[in-house]
Amino acid sequence: MFANGAASVVCAVVGGVVLLRIVLSLKSLVYCWGRWWRWVEERTQAYQSFEIPRYSESGQENPLYRRAAAYVAALPSLEDAAAATLFSSGRKPNDFFLLLGPGQSAADSFLGARVSWTNASGGVAGGPRLVLRLRRQDRTRVLRPYLQHVESVADDLELRRKDVRLFTSYAGVGDGGGPRWRSAPFTHPATLDTVAMDLDLKARVRADLESFLKGRAYYHRVGRVWRRSYLLYGPPGTGKSTFVAAMAKFLCYDIYDVDLSRVSAGGDGVGADLKALLLSTTPRSVILVEDLDRHLKGKGVGEEGESQLTRILNFMDGIFSCCGEERVTVFTMTSDGGGMEGVEPAVLRPGRLDVHIHFPLCDFTAFKTLASSYLGLKDHKLYPQVEEVFQSGARISPAEVGEIMIANRASPSRALKSVISALHQSSSAAGRRLSESGSGRRWDDAAAGSDFGNGGGSGGLGFGKESIKEFKKLYGLIKMRSGSKREGVMPVEVAAAAGATLDKLDKD
């Protein structure tokens, strides 16, 4: 019995080895067959090769070579090449990319045609070169569209890999007589995925930005400048500046921070400096103007009698704003209560501000996003209690929630309890301010913030104790004259008393 069992095991092992060798042989046979078929096809088809040298005869670098090298480095078939050179960008961890080894080739396809790239040497000026090879019969149909595709993809790859920088203006005159910009690497870690925002709104904003990035031909076809403008408005601490950083990282655009309070010195007035600042920015940039509502309140008048408002409006969509394309202009606004009350309608019209994005105080949905980012929580036993406090109308800013979570990141339970406590304190403070406002017709910042973005929340008017007493008197008079219902009218004395009461409330 033991001998029979051992023999069965040996037979099974031998059979498995034989089967494995057959499978490997079949795969090798298929590979060899493919190589032979490609060899036959190359010998029977008429091909044409196009050399792309890195340098011209005069020693100038060929921009097409740089784009073609970046495109070839991103080809999926490069991973299957017989030999490739591995590089690291050094900008961030695990950022590796491949390049073709000398004499090696990589395949690609476009519009149904097969093409190949080969890394060669000894070009026109003795430098490196890439060789593009395709069938002669596909040359007329494929060559130009394919090269346009290569340049488009390479430009997008280059844009994604570049380091975003933050530019700020300072006193003095730069090269060419324009204003000077000082720059620094922009390393803000915010992304659109980490921003606490309504998911549907975030998806619409992302789609709008992607449409803008691909919209050069469309904008030119309809006769418009390739630019986009956004207005971000809401109470302080609601994430407007963080969202600007996320936009810049998503677009891979540099940020030019234009401080309107500092551009009035020198030149021919504020307007001239604003135009010079705009003209000195580069394409693929985000032009940021913060606290627009505060600057619109300025009453200064220039040398030609031009008001501050007029200068800013000209800066937003005047003829000088059309001197640069592929720019995104972002304005932030923090009006009383987070709204846009008192802002000139001319400022808000499309063309000057194409997209308006409201940043409300933190609600339960935004809280869950923040808890996921800061604490790694998807759910918690205290979530129902937190939701109940939010449903009662209590509100605090996302910045305050974030600070609480950072301070208590070692204990999620303590962080949630601290958020609940802060919400209760905010609600109590808002109630005290509302009761101290007399008739309740005037909102302070805290009361307005607690109901921001909720259609008024718990209501717009509050009533003090004296007001309640006056209404009780009025109710008593109406009840005493209830017999007058037969006539269907209010007696004269009751109407007079009601009018006097309402007049008194208005005066209060």
C-alpha positions as CSV (number, residue, x, y, z in Angstrom):
1,M,0.0,0.0,0.0
2,F,2.8,2.4,0.9
3,A,4.7,1.6,-2.3
4,N,1.6,2.2,-4.4
5,G,0.9,5.6,-2.7
6,A,4.5,6.7,-3.3
7,A,4.3,5.7,-6.9
8,S,1.1,7.7,-7.4
9,V,2.8,10.8,-5.9
10,V,5.8,10.4,-8.2
11,C,3.6,10.0,-11.2
12,A,1.6,13.1,-10.3
13,V,4.8,15.2,-9.9
14,V,6.2,14.0,-13.2
15,G,3.0,14.6,-14.9
16,G,2.8,18.2,-13.5
17,V,6.4,18.9,-14.6
18,V,5.7,17.6,-18.1
19,L,2.5,19.7,-18.3
20,L,4.4,22.8,-17.2
21,R,7.1,22.3,-19.8
22,I,4.4,21.9,-22.5
23,V,2.7,25.2,-21.4
24,L,6.0,27.0,-21.3
25,S,6.9,25.6,-24.7
26,L,3.6,26.8,-26.1
27,K,4.1,30.3,-24.8
28,S,7.6,30.3,-26.2
29,L,6.3,29.0,-29.5
30,V,3.7,31.8,-29.6
31,Y,6.3,34.4,-28.8
32,C,8.7,33.1,-31.5
33,W,5.8,32.9,-34.0
34,G,5.0,36.5,-33.3
35,R,8.6,37.6,-33.8
36,W,8.8,35.7,-37.0
37,W,5.5,37.2,-38.3
38,R,6.7,40.7,-37.6
39,W,10.0,39.9,-39.3
40,V,8.1,38.7,-42.4
41,E,5.8,41.7,-42.3
42,E,8.7,44.1,-42.1
43,R,10.3,42.5,-45.1
44,T,7.2,42.5,-47.2
45,Q,5.8,45.9,-46.3
46,A,7.2,49.3,-47.5
47,Y,8.1,51.3,-44.4
48,Q,9.3,54.9,-44.1
49,S,11.5,56.3,-41.3
50,F,11.6,59.8,-39.9
51,E,14.6,60.9,-37.8
52,I,14.1,63.4,-35.0
53,P,17.5,64.7,-33.9
54,R,18.0,66.3,-30.5
55,Y,20.1,69.1,-32.0
56,S,20.1,70.9,-35.3
57,E,23.3,71.5,-37.4
58,S,23.6,74.9,-35.7
59,G,23.5,73.3,-32.2
60,Q,20.0,74.4,-31.3
61,E,17.8,72.0,-29.4
62,N,14.9,70.5,-31.3
63,P,11.7,71.0,-29.3
64,L,10.1,68.1,-31.1
65,Y,12.7,65.7,-29.8
66,R,12.0,66.7,-26.1
67,R,8.3,66.2,-26.6
68,A,8.8,62.9,-28.5
69,A,11.1,61.6,-25.8
70,A,8.6,62.4,-23.1
71,Y,5.8,60.7,-25.1
72,V,7.8,57.6,-25.7
73,A,8.7,57.4,-22.0
74,A,5.0,57.2,-21.2
75,L,4.2,54.4,-23.7
76,P,2.8,51.2,-22.0
77,S,4.8,49.1,-24.5
78,L,8.0,50.5,-23.1
79,E,7.7,48.2,-20.1
80,D,7.8,45.2,-22.5
81,A,10.9,46.5,-24.4
82,A,14.0,44.3,-24.4
83,A,16.0,47.0,-22.7
84,A,15.1,50.3,-21.0
85,T,16.9,52.9,-18.8
86,L,15.3,53.6,-15.4
87,F,15.4,57.1,-14.0
88,S,14.1,58.9,-10.9
89,S,12.8,62.4,-11.0
90,G,14.1,63.2,-7.5
91,R,11.1,65.5,-6.9
92,K,9.0,63.1,-4.9
93,P,9.3,59.5,-3.6
94,N,8.7,56.6,-5.9
95,D,8.6,58.9,-9.0
96,F,10.3,56.6,-11.5
97,F,10.1,56.6,-15.3
98,L,11.6,54.6,-18.2
99,L,13.6,55.7,-21.3
100,L,14.5,53.6,-24.3
101,G,17.9,52.0,-24.2
102,P,20.3,52.6,-27.1
103,G,19.2,50.8,-30.2
104,Q,16.0,49.5,-28.6
105,S,12.4,50.1,-29.9
106,A,8.9,50.5,-28.6
107,A,5.7,50.0,-30.5
108,D,2.6,52.3,-30.6
109,S,-0.6,52.5,-32.5
110,F,-2.7,55.4,-33.8
111,L,-5.8,55.5,-35.9
112,G,-5.4,51.8,-36.6
113,A,-1.8,52.1,-37.9
114,R,1.2,50.6,-36.1
115,V,4.2,52.8,-35.6
116,S,7.5,52.2,-33.8
117,W,10.1,54.4,-32.0
118,T,13.8,53.6,-31.9
119,N,16.5,55.2,-29.8
120,A,19.4,55.8,-32.2
121,S,22.6,57.8,-32.1
122,G,24.9,59.6,-34.6
123,G,22.3,62.0,-35.9
124,V,22.9,65.1,-38.0
125,A,25.0,66.8,-35.4
126,G,26.4,63.6,-33.9
127,G,23.9,63.7,-31.0
128,P,21.1,61.4,-29.9
129,R,18.0,61.0,-32.1
130,L,14.7,59.2,-32.2
131,V,13.5,57.4,-35.3
132,L,9.8,57.2,-36.1
133,R,8.9,54.3,-38.4
134,L,5.5,53.6,-40.0
135,R,4.1,52.0,-43.2
136,R,4.4,54.1,-46.3
137,Q,0.8,53.6,-47.1
138,D,-0.2,55.2,-43.7
139,R,2.1,58.2,-44.0
140,T,-0.3,60.6,-45.5
141,R,-3.2,59.6,-43.3
142,V,-1.4,59.3,-40.0
143,L,1.9,61.3,-39.8
144,R,0.7,64.8,-39.1
145,P,-2.2,63.9,-36.8
146,Y,0.1,61.5,-34.9
147,L,2.7,64.2,-34.4
148,Q,0.1,66.6,-33.1
149,H,-1.1,63.9,-30.7
150,V,2.5,63.4,-29.5
151,E,3.0,67.1,-28.8
152,S,-0.4,67.4,-27.0
153,V,0.3,64.4,-24.8
154,A,3.8,65.5,-24.1
155,D,2.7,69.0,-23.2
156,D,0.2,67.6,-20.7
157,L,2.8,65.3,-19.2
158,E,5.2,68.2,-18.9
159,L,2.6,70.3,-17.2
160,R,1.8,67.6,-14.7
161,R,5.4,67.1,-13.8
162,K,6.4,70.7,-13.3
163,D,6.8,72.3,-9.9
164,V,4.0,74.7,-9.0
165,R,5.3,78.1,-7.8
166,L,3.8,81.0,-5.8
167,F,4.6,84.5,-7.1
168,T,4.1,87.7,-5.1
169,S,4.8,91.2,-6.3
170,Y,7.2,93.6,-4.6
171,A,8.5,97.1,-5.0
172,G,10.8,97.9,-8.0
173,V,10.8,97.5,-11.7
174,G,11.8,94.2,-13.3
175,D,13.2,93.4,-16.7
176,G,11.4,95.2,-19.5
177,G,10.0,97.9,-17.2
178,G,7.3,95.7,-15.7
179,P,6.7,94.9,-12.0
180,R,8.9,92.5,-10.2
181,W,7.7,89.1,-9.0
182,R,9.3,87.1,-6.3
183,S,8.6,83.3,-6.4
184,A,8.9,80.3,-4.1
185,P,8.0,76.6,-4.5
186,F,4.4,76.0,-3.7
187,T,4.3,72.9,-1.6
188,H,0.7,73.1,-0.2
189,P,-0.5,69.5,0.2
190,A,-4.2,70.3,-0.5
191,T,-6.0,68.4,-3.3
192,L,-9.5,68.4,-4.6
193,D,-10.0,65.0,-3.0
194,T,-9.1,66.3,0.5
195,V,-11.1,69.5,0.3
196,A,-14.3,69.3,2.5
197,M,-17.0,70.2,0.1
198,D,-20.3,68.9,-1.2
199,L,-19.5,66.0,-3.4
200,D,-21.8,67.0,-6.3
201,L,-20.4,70.6,-6.2
202,K,-16.9,69.2,-6.2
203,A,-17.6,67.0,-9.1
204,R,-19.1,70.0,-11.1
205,V,-16.0,72.1,-10.3
206,R,-13.6,69.3,-11.3
207,A,-15.5,68.8,-14.6
208,D,-15.5,72.6,-15.3
209,L,-11.7,72.7,-14.7
210,E,-11.1,69.7,-17.0
211,S,-13.3,71.3,-19.7
212,F,-11.3,74.5,-19.4
213,L,-7.9,72.7,-19.8
214,K,-9.1,71.0,-23.0
215,G,-11.0,74.1,-24.3
216,R,-8.4,76.0,-26.4
217,A,-10.0,75.1,-29.8
218,Y,-13.5,75.7,-28.5
219,Y,-12.8,79.1,-27.0
220,H,-11.0,80.2,-30.2
221,R,-13.9,78.9,-32.4
222,V,-16.5,81.0,-30.5
223,G,-14.2,84.1,-30.4
224,R,-13.5,84.2,-26.7
225,V,-10.3,84.5,-24.8
226,W,-9.2,81.3,-23.2
227,R,-9.6,82.2,-19.6
228,R,-11.9,81.5,-16.7
229,S,-12.9,83.4,-13.6
230,Y,-14.2,82.1,-10.2
231,L,-15.7,83.8,-7.2
232,L,-15.2,82.0,-3.8
233,Y,-17.3,83.6,-1.1
234,G,-18.3,82.7,2.4
235,P,-17.4,83.3,6.1
236,P,-13.8,83.2,7.3
237,G,-12.3,79.8,7.9
238,T,-14.5,78.0,5.4
239,G,-11.6,76.8,3.2
240,K,-11.5,79.3,0.3
241,S,-7.7,79.7,0.3
242,T,-7.3,75.9,0.6
243,F,-9.5,75.4,-2.3
244,V,-7.4,77.8,-4.4
245,A,-4.4,75.7,-3.5
246,A,-6.2,72.6,-4.6
247,M,-7.2,74.2,-7.9
248,A,-3.6,75.2,-8.6
249,K,-2.4,71.7,-7.8
250,F,-5.1,70.1,-10.0
251,L,-4.3,72.4,-13.0
252,C,-0.5,72.4,-12.3
253,Y,-0.7,76.2,-12.7
254,D,1.5,78.7,-10.9
255,I,-0.2,81.2,-8.5
256,Y,0.2,84.9,-8.9
257,D,-1.0,86.6,-5.6
258,V,-2.2,90.1,-6.5
259,D,-2.5,92.3,-3.4
260,L,-4.7,95.2,-4.4
261,S,-3.7,97.1,-1.2
262,R,-0.1,97.3,-2.3
263,V,-0.2,98.2,-6.0
264,S,-1.2,101.8,-5.5
265,A,2.3,103.0,-4.9
266,G,4.3,104.3,-7.9
267,G,3.3,104.3,-11.6
268,D,0.4,106.2,-12.9
269,G,-2.0,105.1,-10.2
270,V,-3.7,101.9,-9.2
271,G,-5.1,101.1,-12.6
272,A,-1.8,101.3,-14.4
273,D,-0.1,99.0,-11.9
274,L,-2.9,96.5,-12.1
275,K,-2.6,96.4,-15.9
276,A,1.2,96.0,-15.6
277,L,0.8,93.2,-13.1
278,L,-1.6,91.3,-15.4
279,L,0.6,91.7,-18.4
280,S,3.6,90.4,-16.5
281,T,2.0,87.1,-15.6
282,T,2.7,84.0,-17.6
283,P,0.3,81.5,-19.3
284,R,-0.9,78.5,-17.3
285,S,-1.3,80.5,-14.1
286,V,-3.9,81.2,-11.4
287,I,-4.3,84.9,-10.7
288,L,-5.5,85.3,-7.1
289,V,-7.2,88.4,-5.7
290,E,-8.3,87.9,-2.1
291,D,-10.9,90.0,-0.1
292,L,-12.3,91.6,-3.2
293,D,-15.3,93.1,-1.3
294,R,-12.9,94.9,1.0
295,H,-11.1,96.5,-1.9
296,L,-14.4,97.4,-3.6
297,K,-15.3,99.7,-0.7
298,G,-12.3,101.9,-1.5
299,K,-13.3,105.4,-2.5
300,G,-10.0,106.5,-4.0
301,V,-9.9,108.5,-7.3
302,G,-7.1,108.4,-9.7
303,E,-5.4,111.2,-11.6
304,E,-8.0,111.0,-14.4
305,G,-11.0,110.9,-12.1
306,E,-11.3,107.1,-12.4
307,S,-12.7,105.5,-9.2
308,Q,-11.4,102.5,-7.4
309,L,-14.4,100.4,-8.6
310,T,-13.8,101.3,-12.2
311,R,-10.2,100.4,-12.1
312,I,-10.9,97.0,-10.6
313,L,-13.7,96.3,-13.1
314,N,-11.3,97.1,-15.9
315,F,-8.8,94.8,-14.4
316,M,-11.3,92.0,-14.3
317,D,-12.5,92.1,-17.9
318,G,-11.0,95.2,-19.6
319,I,-9.1,95.0,-22.9
320,F,-5.8,94.4,-21.0
321,S,-7.3,91.2,-19.5
322,C,-7.4,89.8,-23.0
323,C,-3.6,90.1,-23.5
324,G,-3.0,86.7,-22.0
325,E,-4.6,83.3,-22.4
326,E,-4.7,80.0,-20.4
327,R,-5.3,81.9,-17.2
328,V,-7.7,81.3,-14.3
329,T,-8.6,84.3,-12.2
330,V,-9.9,83.6,-8.7
331,F,-11.4,86.2,-6.4
332,T,-12.3,85.6,-2.8
333,M,-14.9,87.5,-0.9
334,T,-15.8,87.6,2.8
335,S,-18.8,89.9,3.3
336,D,-20.8,90.3,6.4
337,G,-22.5,87.0,7.1
338,G,-20.6,85.4,4.3
339,G,-23.0,86.7,1.6
340,M,-22.6,89.2,-1.2
341,E,-24.9,91.9,0.1
342,G,-23.9,95.4,-1.0
343,V,-21.7,94.2,-3.8
344,E,-22.2,96.0,-7.1
345,P,-24.1,93.8,-9.6
346,A,-21.7,94.8,-12.3
347,V,-19.0,93.0,-10.4
348,L,-20.9,89.7,-10.3
349,R,-22.0,89.5,-13.9
350,P,-20.7,86.6,-16.2
351,G,-17.6,87.6,-18.0
352,R,-16.1,89.2,-14.9
353,L,-17.0,86.3,-12.6
354,D,-18.1,83.2,-14.5
355,V,-18.5,80.7,-11.7
356,H,-19.7,81.5,-8.1
357,I,-18.9,79.0,-5.4
358,H,-20.4,79.3,-2.0
359,F,-18.4,78.1,1.0
360,P,-20.7,77.7,4.0
361,L,-19.9,77.0,7.6
362,C,-19.3,73.3,8.5
363,D,-22.3,71.0,8.4
364,F,-22.5,67.3,9.2
365,T,-21.5,66.2,5.7
366,A,-18.5,68.4,5.7
367,F,-17.7,67.2,9.2
368,K,-17.6,63.6,8.1
369,T,-15.2,64.5,5.3
370,L,-12.9,66.3,7.7
371,A,-13.1,63.4,10.2
372,S,-12.1,61.0,7.4
373,S,-9.1,63.1,6.4
374,Y,-7.9,64.2,9.9
375,L,-8.8,61.1,12.0
376,G,-9.2,58.3,9.5
377,L,-12.8,57.7,10.6
378,K,-15.5,56.3,8.4
379,D,-18.0,56.0,11.3
380,H,-18.1,56.4,15.1
381,K,-20.5,55.8,17.9
382,L,-20.6,59.5,18.6
383,Y,-21.7,60.4,15.0
384,P,-25.4,60.4,15.8
385,Q,-24.8,62.8,18.6
386,V,-22.7,65.1,16.4
387,E,-25.4,64.9,13.7
388,E,-28.1,65.9,16.2
389,V,-26.2,69.0,17.3
390,F,-25.7,70.0,13.6
391,Q,-29.4,69.5,12.9
392,S,-30.2,71.9,15.8
393,G,-28.6,74.7,13.7
394,A,-25.2,74.9,15.4
395,R,-22.4,75.8,13.1
396,I,-18.7,76.4,13.3
397,S,-16.1,76.9,10.6
398,P,-14.2,74.0,9.0
399,A,-11.0,75.6,10.1
400,E,-12.1,75.3,13.7
401,V,-13.1,71.7,13.3
402,G,-9.7,70.9,11.7
403,E,-7.8,72.5,14.5
404,I,-9.8,70.5,17.1
405,M,-9.1,67.3,15.3
406,I,-5.4,68.1,14.9
407,A,-5.0,68.8,18.6
408,N,-6.9,65.5,19.5
409,R,-5.7,63.3,16.7
410,A,-4.4,60.7,19.2
411,S,-8.0,60.1,20.5
412,P,-10.8,60.3,18.0
413,S,-13.4,60.0,20.7
414,R,-12.0,63.1,22.5
415,A,-11.8,64.9,19.2
416,L,-15.5,64.3,18.5
417,K,-16.5,65.3,22.1
418,S,-14.5,68.5,21.7
419,V,-16.4,69.3,18.4
420,I,-19.7,68.7,20.1
421,S,-18.7,71.0,22.9
422,A,-17.6,73.7,20.4
423,L,-20.9,73.4,18.6
424,H,-22.8,73.9,21.8
425,Q,-20.7,76.9,22.8
426,S,-21.2,78.4,19.3
427,S,-25.0,77.9,19.5
428,S,-25.2,79.4,23.0
429,A,-23.1,82.4,21.9
430,A,-25.2,83.0,18.9
431,G,-28.4,82.9,21.0
432,R,-27.0,85.4,23.5
433,R,-26.0,87.8,20.7
434,L,-29.5,87.5,19.1
435,S,-31.3,88.2,22.4
436,E,-29.1,91.2,23.0
437,S,-30.0,92.7,19.6
438,G,-33.3,94.1,20.9
439,S,-36.0,93.5,18.3
440,G,-33.8,90.9,16.6
441,R,-33.9,92.7,13.2
442,R,-30.1,93.2,13.1
443,W,-27.7,90.2,12.7
444,D,-24.2,90.0,14.1
445,D,-21.5,87.9,12.5
446,A,-22.0,84.9,14.8
447,A,-25.8,84.7,14.3
448,A,-25.5,85.1,10.6
449,G,-22.8,82.5,10.4
450,S,-24.8,80.0,12.4
451,D,-27.5,79.9,9.7
452,F,-25.3,80.6,6.7
453,G,-26.3,78.6,3.7
454,N,-29.5,77.1,5.2
455,G,-32.1,79.5,4.0
456,G,-32.3,81.3,7.3
457,G,-32.0,78.3,9.6
458,S,-34.2,78.9,12.7
459,G,-35.6,82.1,11.4
460,G,-34.8,85.7,10.6
461,L,-36.6,87.7,13.4
462,G,-36.3,87.4,17.1
463,F,-38.5,89.1,19.8
464,G,-37.6,90.4,23.2
465,K,-39.6,90.3,26.4
466,E,-41.1,93.7,26.0
467,S,-42.3,92.8,22.5
468,I,-44.1,89.7,23.8
469,K,-45.9,91.9,26.5
470,E,-47.1,94.3,23.9
471,F,-48.5,91.4,21.8
472,K,-50.3,90.0,24.8
473,K,-52.0,93.4,25.3
474,L,-53.0,93.4,21.7
475,Y,-54.4,89.9,22.0
476,G,-56.4,90.8,25.1
477,L,-58.0,93.8,23.3
478,I,-58.9,91.6,20.3
479,K,-60.5,89.0,22.6
480,M,-62.6,91.6,24.4
481,R,-64.0,92.7,21.1
482,S,-64.7,89.2,19.8
483,G,-68.3,90.1,19.4
484,S,-67.4,92.2,16.4
485,K,-66.8,89.0,14.3
486,R,-70.3,89.2,13.1
487,E,-69.5,92.3,11.1
488,G,-66.3,90.7,9.8
489,V,-64.2,93.8,10.6
490,M,-61.9,94.9,13.3
491,P,-63.2,97.7,15.6
492,V,-61.6,101.0,15.2
493,E,-60.2,101.1,18.8
494,V,-58.7,97.7,18.4
495,A,-57.1,98.6,15.0
496,A,-55.7,101.8,16.6
497,A,-54.2,99.8,19.5
498,A,-52.7,97.3,17.0
499,G,-51.2,100.1,15.0
500,A,-49.7,101.8,18.0
501,T,-48.2,98.5,19.2
502,L,-46.6,97.8,15.7
503,D,-45.4,101.4,15.6
504,K,-43.7,101.0,19.0
505,L,-42.1,97.7,17.8
506,D,-40.8,99.5,14.7
507,K,-39.2,102.2,16.9
508,D,-37.6,99.6,19.1
